[in-house]
């Protein structure tokens, strides 16, 4: 098949959703399919590039996103931009949650132009951003014979509710948007967490189009990485290394509770180096704790995915900070599991959905962010002392998380009857 993927920021510096797309795309290519991507352009990236035999066509982010990123350090200006945008969104309620209709139009036009050249057998749009889904809907209306799949890595209701919007109106708008998409497209892949949302009888009319899938980021590397704990004599006196990779956000993924626990735990552990890869709006929080004598926090910013993979596989411990948004599962946890390294999981909700996955992972420790600090640092230090240098057998991990391998989703795509019937190139 000749496939078009509408994703978010992709290679060489993919977002979390870009990493999910990458896992599926690489598996599709292993099976002989051709894949083209439309992604969001970051600073320094070209409009068109071929990486790992995948043609990547990049579009600039929305004007609002560009302004927010440009003026991220100007609090007053960013506050004014957010207020202006909130007022604008009132006029876009009829199209909720498509906050960037112009961006969606640009994506659809690019997809249409590429389709004219390449004649795609299948188009897959990834949420988030929602502009991909809105663009996919318009593409389907103009090309009804081309199978189209909406891939919801994030549910529609994962969009933060506008502060002044009543909850019933928010839920109705999410439902209306879902029905508009589900009815028009050929297949909808929804993150497993959505099963609770979509079991309602009001979705019965489109239920046959829904398939629930888990995050496909469990990819066991065949590369050998340096392990700082192989030689005990060599590691004597060295720092314990921790790695976090992802976005930090003071509203929904705040690292301060973790830092407090790590600061206290370091008194029993010696020197700790905490490496942070990614970006966010928590630099002031990081700087507050970075100067502790026994806890060194190192910010690496945005780096290539290959660099992150190297760091994850070379660390002593990996860190996940879960969201405070209900039903949100960070897809990167399966990338952490694929390393076999001990993982520290920070949760803020008693019903945090990541707990079910971490309960299946043999070496993990949970910090409960709603608890007083109390004796948690002591338990954390004990966990780290006991498990430093531990690496879980990859076969055990694959057996426990079979549904999180990219092969699972690609099997589903290939077994879908309408795709095999419509594919001009065969499967």
N, C-alpha and C positions, 0 to 999 in steps of 0.2 A: 504493500500500500504506500501511497504518497500522502504524508500526513502533515498538517499544519497545527502547531501548538501556539496558543495565545497564553503567554505566561507573564510573570512579573519581572523583576530584575533577574537576569540569567548570567551565564558564564561571561567573564571569568570571575565575577564577584556576585554570586547568586544570593537572593534573599532566601528565607526559609521555604517559601513556596517554590522558588526557583530550584532549590535542591530537590524537592519532591518531584518536580517536573523532570529534572536531570535523571533521576533514578529510572523513571518510566521510559524516557527517551533513549537512554543507553540500552535498556532491555529491548525496546522496539528495534533498534538498529542491529542488535545482535541477531535478531530474527529476520533480518533482511529488508526491513521497511526503511523508506527514506523519510527524514524528518526535517522540517523547516520551522523556525521559531520567530515569533514577533515578541519582543520584550521591551522593557523600559530602559532607556539609556541613562547611564550614570556619567559623571564627569570623567573626561578622558577617553571614553569609549567611542568607537567609530559607529557610523550609521549601519554599516554592513560588515560582517566578519564571519569567517568559517572557523569553528572550533570543534575539534574531534569529529570532523566530517558532518557537522550540523551547521546549516546556513542560518545565521542569526541576523534578523532585521530589527534595528532598534529605533524606537520613537522617543522623543523627549518626554519627560513626565509632564503632568498638568501644570499650568501656570501657577496655581496655588501651591503645589508641592515644591516647585522651583523657588518661589518666594520664601516659603517656610524654611527650606534648607539654607538659602542664601543668608537669611537674617536670623538664624537659629539663636545667636547670642544676644540679640536685641529684644529683650523681654517685652518692652512696651509696644514695639512695632509688631511682634508676632501676636501679641494679645489683640491688637487692632485688626490684624489680618483675620484672626479667628472669629472675631465679632462680625466683621464684614461678611465672611463666608457663611456664618450662621444665618444672617439676614438673607443672603442669596439663596440658601437652601430652602427657605420658606417658599420661594417661587418654583422650586424643583420638587415639591412634595409629590406631585403627580407621577414623577419618574423615580421615586425613592426605591432602592438605595443607590441609584445611579447619580452620584454627586458630581460627576465630570462628563456630562453629555458630549462636550466637544472632544474630549480625549477618546471616548467610545467611538465617535464618528471617525477620528483619525485611524484608530485601530481597524475599524471595519473597512475603510477605504484601502488601507495597506493590504489587508487580507484579500480583498477583492482583486486588487492589482496583481498580487502574487498568484492568486487562483487563475487568473487569465493566462499567466505564463506557464504555470506548473500543473494545473488541472488536478487539484487535490481529491483524494478518495475519502478523506475524513478530516474534520476540523475539531480540535479539542480546546475549549476555553477554560482557563483556571481561575477560580475565585479564591483569594483576592488578587488583584483589584476587581471590583465589580464591573468596571468599564470593559473588561474582557468578556464578561457574560452578556452585557448589553450589546457589545459589538457582535458577538456570536449570534445573538437573536436576530439582528439586522442582516447578518450574512446569510442566515438560514432563510429569511424571507425573500432574499434576492436569488438564492440558490437552493430551492427546495429539494433537489435531487441529491445533494451532497449530505451524507450523514454528519450530524453534529452532536458532540458530547459536551455537556457542562460538567466540570469536575470541581466539586465544592470541597476544597481543603478546609475552608472556613465556612460556617453556616451563614445564611443571610442575617440571622439575628445576632451574629458576632459584631455587627456594626454598633458602635456605641450609640445608645439612644440619645437624641438631642435632649438637653436638660429640661426644656419646657414642654416636651411632647408627652402627653398622657400615655401610659403603658398600653392601654387597649388600642389606641390609634397606631402606636409603633408595631404592635403584633399584627394588626390588620394590614398595615402596609407591607410588612415582611411576607405575610401570607399571599397578598395580591401579587407581589413581585415573583414569588416562587411559582405560583400557578401560571403566570404569564410565560415564564421560562420553561417549566416542565411540560406544559401543553404543546409548545412549539417544537422543542428539540426531540431528538431520537432516543437519547439515553442520558440519565443523570447519575453520576457517581458522587455519592455523598459520604463524607467522613462518618465513620461508625458512630460517633457520638450523636449524630443527627437522628438515629433511630428513635430515640425518646421523643424528639420533636415531631417527626413525621408519621408516627403511629396513629395519630388522630384520624378519625373517619373522614374529616373534610378533605383529606388527600387521596381518598380512594380512587377518584377518577383518573389520577395520574400515577397511581402506585406501581403499575406494571413497568413504568419507565425508570423506576428508582432501584439502584443497587448500592448497598452499603459496603464501603471498603475502608481499610485501615491505612495509615500512613506508610508509604512504600520505601522507607529510607533505611531499612536494614540491609546493608550491603557489606558483607564481610570482605575486607581487603586481603589481597594475596601478597601485599608488599611487606617487607620486614622493616620495622621501625626500631630505633634505639630505645632500649629500656634502661632507665637510670638505676634500676634496682637489681639488675642481673648479678652484678658483682658487689657483694656486701661491703668488701673492703673499700672499693672505689666510691661507694655511696656514703660511707661514714662521714658524718659532719656536714653533708650537703643538705640543701633546703628541700622540703616537701613541695612538690609542684601540683597546683590545681589549675584547671582550665575551664572557663565559661565561654561559650560562643553563642552569640545571638544579640538581640536588642534588649537594652535595659530601659525601663520606663517607670518614672516615679509614681505613676498612677496605677498601672496594672502589672508591673514586674519590677518591684523595688528591691534593690539588693541590701538595704540597710540592715535588716534583721540578720541576714547571713553574715555581714561584716562584723556585727556585734558578737555573734557566736564564734566566728573565726578568731577574732581578736582575743577573746577569753580562752579559747581552746589552744591557741598558740603558746600559751604559758606552759602547757604540758607537753608540747610537741616540738619545740625549737623553732627554727626559722621556716616560714611558709612563704612561698611565692605564688601569688594568685594572678594568673594571666587572663585578661579579658579581651576577647576578640569580637568586634562589632561596634555598634554605636548606640546612641540613645541620649536621654536628657538627664543623666544622673552623674555627670562629671563632678559636681560639687560634693555629692555624697561620697563618691569614690575618693576624692581628694582629702576628705575629712579623716578617712581611715587609712589612707595609703602611707602615712608617715610613721605608723607604729613600728617599733624596733624589730619585733619578731614577725610582723605581717607586712610583706612587701606586695603592693598591688601594681601591676604593670598593665597599662592600656596600650593595645596594639592597633585599635581602630579597625577600619575595613581592610581586609586582606583577601587574597585569593582563597577559593575553597580548598585548593590543594594544601595551602599553608595551614588552614584550620585542621584538616584531616591529619596532617603531620603532627600538629600540636596535641590533638586529642589522643593520638596513638602513642605519644611520647610522655604523657603526663602520668603522675601517680594516681590522681583522683580527678574525676570529671564532675561538673556541677550543672544541675538544672534548676532554674528558678521558674516555677509555674506561674500561670496567669491568675489574676483575681477575677477574670471574666468567666462566668459560669459556662460549663461545657467546653471550654477551650483547652485543647491538648497540644502542647508544643511538639511539632512533628520531629524536632531534632532529638527527642529522647531516644528514638530508635537508632539514630546515628551514634549516639553515645553507647547504647547497648552493643552495637556491632563491634566495638573495640574490645569488649570483655573486661574493661576497667571498672573498678569500684566507682559508684556514682552517689553523690550527695544531692538529694532532692529537697528543695524548699517549697512548701505549700502554704497557702493562705486561707484555703477553704476546707472545711471539715469533710465535704463531699468531693474533694478535688478528684477529677477523673483520671489523673495520672497514677493515682494510688494503685488501681487495678493492674496497671502494667508493671509498676515497680515491685508489686507483690510477687510477680513471676520472675523477676530478675534476681539472681542469687546473691549479689553483693551490692546492697544499697542501704542508705541511711536517710531517714526522713526528718527534716526540721519542720516543726509545725509553727507557722508564723503567728498564730493567734495565742500561743502559749507565752507565759512570762519566760524570760531568758533562763532563769533558774538553773537547773542542772543539765540543760541541753548541751552546753559547751563541753561538759565532762563526758557525756555520752558520745558526742561527736569525736572528741579526742581519742576515746577508747576504740571507736570504730576505725579511725584512721590508723592507730597504732597496730591494730589487729590485721588490717587488710592491705597495708602498704606493700606494693609489689605484686598484688594478686592480679591474675588475668584468667578469665573464665574461658573454658573450651568453646570454640566457635560452633561445634556441632550441637552442643546443648542450647546455645542461644538460638540457632536457626530452628531447632525443634520447638522451642517455646514461643517463637514469634514468626511462625511460618506465614501468617497473613500479612506481615509487614515487609515481606520481600517483594520487590517490583515485579517478579514473575507472576505473582498472584493477580495483579491488576491487568497486566498484559494478556494473561490467559483469558480473563473476563472479556477484554476488548475483542480478542480474536475469536472467541466462541459466540459472540453476539451474532445472531443469524442475519440481521439486516446488513451488517458490515460485510460478511462474506459474500452475500448476494450482490452487493453494490460495488464491491471493489473491482476496478478495471484491471488491476495488475495481479490480482490473486493474492493469496496469503501463503 
